[in-house]
Amino acid sequence: MAKIVQVKLGERAYPIWIGRENVLVPEGLGAPGSRILIVSDSNVDPLYGAVWQARLEQVGFVVSRAVVPAGEKSKNLDTATLLYRQAVAAGLDRGATIMALGGGVVGDLAGYVAATFLRGIRLVQAPTSLLAMVDSSVGGKTGVNLPEGKNLVGAFHQPVAVVADLATLLTLPKREYLSGLAEVAKYGVIWDAVLFHKLETHVEELQSSDTELLETVVARCCAIKADVVALDERERGPRAALNFGHTLAHAIETTAGYGTWLHGEAVAMGMVYAARLSARVLGLPELDAGRVARLLEQLGLPVRLTGGDWVALRAAMIADKKSVRQTPRFVLVKKLGEAEIGCDVPDPILEETWNVVCQ
């Protein structure tokens, strides 16, 4: 049976549907005869594009599909412009809907196009990766990258629904699936120590994509994010906790070149670094900092960036959205399940911890 999590945002509230195969056409897509543009990528569209098109056409919508090259390199303003033109060619008006069918790149990119085309049209998120299901499809953050940094251009634009079909994870490449587990672990570190312990005791099931366990875990992660977003939709306070590990992660992705590391892989390395900073700055027990690194490593994720250029990474952190007056701000944890946002860490500690953890 599907699980439904509600994101409580008043008139912008919406459901997150989490289940396996028995996919529902979300409500709120407009009247029959209205237009829907499915945006997907070159990996996902051959698997699910025609399936969703037939499903939507069966209930009376006029459906077109747009396909972008798979990978982080598509998440840019040039690709967004191509999608705007395809939206025009498909006849989308202000009563139309864009469906983001794919992983985090497609969700962020298509979401940004939906937020800005005709000054904003409806968006449905249909995530097909674990990372997108538990993180990027929920909460309304959309955006594209610049050469100078990740997600520097974007908008908040809530979907009218999120449809997470766990069956799509069976076609996900193993590396992509494991990448998503980093964001799952993040929720345990910053918000729910019970969830963190559950992950520690079910590593094998998580690695093997046990769908029954995943349904519970994905629903819990979505419920946490829904609560955080309801508290702080525009990331002016508590929502920033969701960026644990992301300050270094975004710098790694920028300096290495988009696509070299998957987002979750970079986040895993960033989480290990942030956990060790937490031990230095906030007194997180070293034992717990070690548990974070051990869990991520057991899940098959990278935990150190051998040979990384600290000077380049430190410079990239300045461009991060969370920086204030060119000083990076970190999310750290006092204890597992309790995050503190906006932490200003002295440069010597940043570099010393980098040398200890990541080399």
C-alpha positions as MATLAB code, in Angstrom:
seq = 'MAKIVQVKLGERAYPIWIGRENVLVPEGLGAPGSRILIVSDSNVDPLYGAVWQARLEQVGFVVSRAVVPAGEKSKNLDTATLLYRQAVAAGLDRGATIMALGGGVVGDLAGYVAATFLRGIRLVQAPTSLLAMVDSSVGGKTGVNLPEGKNLVGAFHQPVAVVADLATLLTLPKREYLSGLAEVAKYGVIWDAVLFHKLETHVEELQSSDTELLETVVARCCAIKADVVALDERERGPRAALNFGHTLAHAIETTAGYGTWLHGEAVAMGMVYAARLSARVLGLPELDAGRVARLLEQLGLPVRLTGGDWVALRAAMIADKKSVRQTPRFVLVKKLGEAEIGCDVPDPILEETWNVVCQ';
ca = [
       0.000    0.000    0.000;
       1.307    3.450   -0.886;
       2.352    5.918    1.790;
       1.317    9.559    1.482;
       3.212   12.394    3.161;
       1.699   15.864    3.175;
       3.770   19.013    2.765;
       1.785   21.548    4.778;
       2.161   24.932    3.107;
      -1.341   26.337    3.307;
      -2.774   26.939   -0.172;
       0.452   25.533   -1.673;
       0.212   22.247    0.258;
       0.765   19.082   -1.751;
       1.074   15.309   -1.324;
       4.121   13.091   -1.735;
       2.993    9.679   -2.986;
       5.422    6.840   -2.184;
       4.650    3.377   -3.479;
       5.524    0.638   -5.935;
       4.156    0.375   -9.474;
       0.504    1.262   -8.770;
       1.166    4.831   -9.849;
      -1.619    7.368   -9.613;
      -2.095   10.347  -11.911;
      -1.797   13.252   -9.457;
      -4.682   15.612   -8.876;
      -4.325   19.295   -9.635;
      -3.034   18.986  -13.200;
      -5.815   21.063  -14.684;
      -8.859   20.215  -16.720;
      -8.862   17.471  -19.353;
      -7.525   18.902  -22.576;
      -4.871   21.006  -20.852;
      -1.264   20.499  -21.895;
       1.558   18.719  -20.114;
       5.229   18.734  -21.086;
       7.160   15.782  -19.677;
      10.815   16.735  -19.226;
      13.154   13.783  -18.878;
      16.703   12.785  -19.799;
      18.246   10.403  -22.294;
      18.467    7.593  -19.721;
      15.013    7.861  -18.183;
      12.818    8.793  -21.146;
      13.316    5.450  -22.980;
      12.233    3.632  -19.805;
       9.312    5.696  -18.548;
       8.569    8.576  -20.923;
       6.083    6.760  -23.152;
       4.537    5.049  -20.124;
       3.731    8.361  -18.455;
       2.612    9.928  -21.725;
       0.103    7.120  -22.319;
      -1.090    7.293  -18.712;
      -1.737   11.039  -18.927;
      -3.293   10.903  -22.379;
      -5.651    8.197  -21.191;
      -7.238   10.661  -18.763;
      -7.520   13.408  -21.340;
      -4.362   15.529  -21.287;
      -2.451   16.704  -24.356;
       1.085   15.489  -23.740;
       4.473   16.321  -25.261;
       7.923   15.136  -24.217;
      11.274   16.909  -24.066;
      14.527   15.011  -23.513;
      17.837   16.472  -22.304;
      21.212   14.698  -22.202;
      21.650   12.752  -18.955;
      24.033   14.161  -16.381;
      24.895   17.253  -14.374;
      26.309   19.048  -17.431;
      22.735   19.572  -18.695;
      21.807   21.624  -15.654;
      22.551   25.043  -17.121;
      20.915   28.093  -18.637;
      21.549   26.942  -22.211;
      19.525   23.767  -21.644;
      16.836   25.764  -19.845;
      16.547   28.004  -22.908;
      16.075   24.979  -25.158;
      13.305   23.766  -22.859;
      11.591   27.172  -22.949;
      11.482   26.920  -26.725;
      10.134   23.375  -26.579;
       7.468   24.566  -24.153;
       6.423   27.211  -26.688;
       6.414   24.641  -29.500;
       4.252   22.338  -27.358;
       1.675   25.108  -26.906;
       2.043   25.430  -23.136;
      -0.003   28.235  -21.629;
      -0.538   29.373  -18.042;
      -2.922   26.484  -17.467;
      -0.297   23.932  -18.498;
       1.934   21.680  -16.412;
       5.550   20.563  -16.580;
       6.314   17.091  -15.237;
       9.902   16.476  -14.144;
      10.514   12.788  -14.804;
      13.968   11.767  -13.665;
      16.600   12.336  -11.036;
      17.805   15.447   -9.273;
      19.231   17.138  -12.367;
      15.961   16.830  -14.270;
      13.931   17.873  -11.226;
      16.004   21.003  -10.601;
      16.181   21.948  -14.285;
      12.541   21.273  -15.202;
      11.445   22.864  -11.943;
      13.353   26.028  -12.789;
      11.786   26.124  -16.240;
       8.311   25.678  -14.683;
       9.044   28.443  -12.176;
      10.039   30.952  -14.844;
       8.152   30.051  -18.054;
       5.227   32.484  -18.395;
       6.256   33.637  -14.885;
       5.367   30.258  -13.434;
       3.230   27.261  -14.364;
       2.302   24.054  -12.548;
       4.980   21.521  -11.746;
       4.761   17.822  -10.906;
       7.835   16.001   -9.660;
       8.095   12.325  -10.648;
      11.509   11.364   -9.234;
      13.150    8.178  -10.506;
      16.307    8.245   -8.369;
      16.620    7.688   -4.646;
      18.353   11.032   -4.177;
      15.542   12.867   -5.916;
      12.863   10.984   -3.983;
      14.203   11.886   -0.555;
      15.623   15.304   -1.304;
      15.484   17.374   -4.472;
      11.882   16.628   -5.521;
      10.481   17.908   -2.221;
      10.504   21.483   -1.007;
      10.346   23.653   -4.113;
      14.030   24.401   -4.670;
      14.785   24.620   -8.375;
      17.840   25.846  -10.200;
      20.723   25.532  -12.603;
      24.495   25.710  -12.291;
      26.981   28.322  -13.419;
      30.639   27.537  -14.130;
      31.379   29.380  -10.877;
      29.193   27.182   -8.700;
      26.254   24.852   -8.128;
      22.669   26.099   -8.099;
      23.615   29.773   -8.213;
      20.588   30.584  -10.401;
      17.209   29.344   -9.232;
      13.810   29.945   -7.733;
      11.503   28.511   -5.108;
       8.601   26.841   -6.905;
       6.556   24.203   -5.106;
       5.147   21.283   -7.111;
       1.461   20.412   -6.990;
       2.418   16.801   -6.256;
       5.367   14.431   -5.944;
       4.963   10.882   -7.248;
       7.753    8.560   -6.104;
       7.457    5.113   -7.675;
       9.985    2.879   -5.923;
       9.856    0.413   -8.819;
      11.899    2.887  -10.862;
      14.835    2.283   -8.514;
      15.170   -1.228   -9.959;
      16.447    0.295  -13.217;
      18.736    2.789  -11.489;
      22.491    2.167  -11.934;
      24.047    0.943   -8.696;
      26.316    3.951   -8.382;
      23.345    6.313   -8.700;
      21.379    4.360   -6.128;
      24.221    4.402   -3.593;
      24.630    8.119   -4.189;
      21.083    8.612   -2.933;
      21.865    6.806    0.302;
      24.107    9.714    1.306;
      21.086   12.027    1.480;
      19.166    9.353    3.382;
      21.960    9.157    5.962;
      21.987   12.958    6.209;
      18.476   12.990    7.675;
      19.605   10.676   10.431;
      22.606   12.855   11.242;
      20.806   16.199   11.346;
      17.301   15.312   12.537;
      16.567   11.752   13.626;
      19.098    9.695   15.594;
      16.654    6.755   15.644;
      16.673    6.737   11.839;
      20.481    6.868   11.858;
      20.619    3.788   14.094;
      18.117    2.016   11.847;
      20.363    2.656    8.859;
      23.381    1.322   10.774;
      21.563   -1.928   11.518;
      20.157   -2.453    8.005;
      23.144   -1.765    5.771;
      22.825   -4.965    3.744;
      19.118   -4.437    3.054;
      19.772   -0.844    2.003;
      22.553   -1.872   -0.343;
      20.334   -4.504   -1.946;
      17.460   -2.032   -2.513;
      15.012   -3.886   -0.269;
      11.784   -2.211   -1.376;
       9.839   -2.829    1.824;
      12.545   -1.159    3.910;
      12.943    1.587    1.329;
       9.254    2.450    1.439;
       9.528    3.094    5.156;
      12.872    4.908    4.950;
      11.895    7.101    1.995;
       8.617    8.017    3.688;
      10.481    8.985    6.877;
      12.990   11.118    4.967;
      10.182   12.840    3.068;
       8.271   13.441    6.301;
      11.341   15.075    7.850;
      11.869   17.295    4.832;
       8.160   18.161    4.706;
       8.294   19.261    8.350;
      11.430   21.332    7.768;
      10.000   22.990    4.653;
       6.747   23.787    6.471;
       8.797   25.506    9.177;
      11.000   27.460    6.789;
       9.973   27.364    3.141;
      12.491   29.977    1.932;
      15.513   28.717    3.863;
      15.885   31.670    6.173;
      16.452   29.491    9.231;
      15.960   25.809   10.134;
      15.804   24.582    6.523;
      19.495   25.349    6.145;
      20.160   22.235    8.253;
      19.402   20.199    5.123;
      22.693   21.495    3.714;
      24.794   19.413    6.109;
      27.844   18.274    4.150;
      26.935   20.407    1.144;
      29.397   23.280    1.596;
      32.371   21.061    0.799;
      30.282   18.866   -1.527;
      29.421   21.746   -3.859;
      33.056   22.857   -3.870;
      34.138   19.325   -4.819;
      31.633   19.206   -7.673;
      32.651   22.637   -8.947;
      36.415   22.098   -8.857;
      36.353   18.539  -10.173;
      34.007   19.445  -13.042;
      30.276   18.747  -12.996;
      29.609   15.048  -13.415;
      32.983   13.798  -12.188;
      31.424   13.006   -8.828;
      27.747   12.259   -8.352;
      26.059   14.684   -5.990;
      25.530   12.091   -3.264;
      29.152   10.979   -3.485;
      30.323   14.553   -2.950;
      27.810   14.940   -0.108;
      29.173   11.800    1.561;
      32.678   13.266    1.581;
      31.281   16.596    2.747;
      29.394   14.905    5.592;
      32.513   13.164    6.868;
      34.311   16.507    6.805;
      31.410   18.309    8.513;
      31.184   15.607   11.191;
      34.874   16.028   12.020;
      34.457   19.817   12.077;
      31.534   19.258   14.443;
      33.823   17.339   16.780;
      36.380   20.163   16.696;
      33.941   23.067   17.022;
      30.763   21.850   18.759;
      31.998   18.893   20.769;
      30.297   16.128   18.813;
      31.740   12.939   20.350;
      34.552   11.558   18.206;
      32.820    8.194   18.409;
      29.764    9.630   16.666;
      31.844   11.432   14.035;
      33.418    8.049   13.341;
      29.982    6.425   13.100;
      29.019    8.864   10.350;
      32.114    7.990    8.323;
      31.727    4.267    8.975;
      28.058    4.172    7.913;
      28.752    6.001    4.680;
      31.710    3.767    3.891;
      29.667    0.623    4.642;
      26.975    1.902    2.285;
      29.577    1.959   -0.483;
      30.151    5.713   -0.636;
      33.478    7.601   -0.882;
      34.515    9.188    2.391;
      37.685   11.081    1.385;
      38.906   13.043   -1.614;
      42.462   11.913   -2.164;
      44.594   14.519   -3.894;
      42.090   17.347   -3.701;
      43.409   20.895   -3.987;
      42.514   22.659   -0.746;
      43.237   26.141   -2.125;
      40.846   25.589   -5.040;
      38.195   24.037   -2.790;
      38.420   26.884   -0.290;
      38.034   29.412   -3.108;
      34.994   27.533   -4.443;
      33.369   27.661   -1.014;
      33.302   31.454   -1.244;
      30.809   31.208   -4.118;
      28.498   28.951   -2.117;
      24.995   30.369   -1.550;
      25.418   30.046    2.214;
      28.546   32.219    2.325;
      28.335   35.574    4.063;
      30.832   38.268    3.059;
      32.955   35.593    1.354;
      33.051   33.470    4.503;
      31.539   29.986    4.188;
      28.894   29.042    6.737;
      28.669   25.399    7.781;
      25.910   23.217    9.129;
      27.357   21.213   12.019;
      25.897   18.840   14.614;
      26.147   18.983   18.408;
      24.981   15.394   18.594;
      23.391   12.987   16.179;
      19.927   14.290   15.352;
      20.612   17.910   16.380;
      22.035   20.368   13.840;
      23.277   23.918   14.223;
      23.221   26.235   11.219;
      25.371   29.207   10.219;
      28.575   28.027   11.869;
      31.608   30.197   11.104;
      34.722   28.016   11.416;
      38.197   29.623   11.534;
      40.288   28.969    8.444;
      43.099   27.143   10.275;
      40.579   24.588   11.602;
      39.043   24.194    8.151;
      42.399   23.358    6.610;
      43.644   21.224    9.501;
      40.482   19.133    9.432;
      40.740   18.789    5.651;
      44.289   17.499    5.983;
      43.262   14.985    8.631;
      40.051   13.727    7.040;
      40.434   13.945    3.309;
      44.039   13.249    2.437;
];
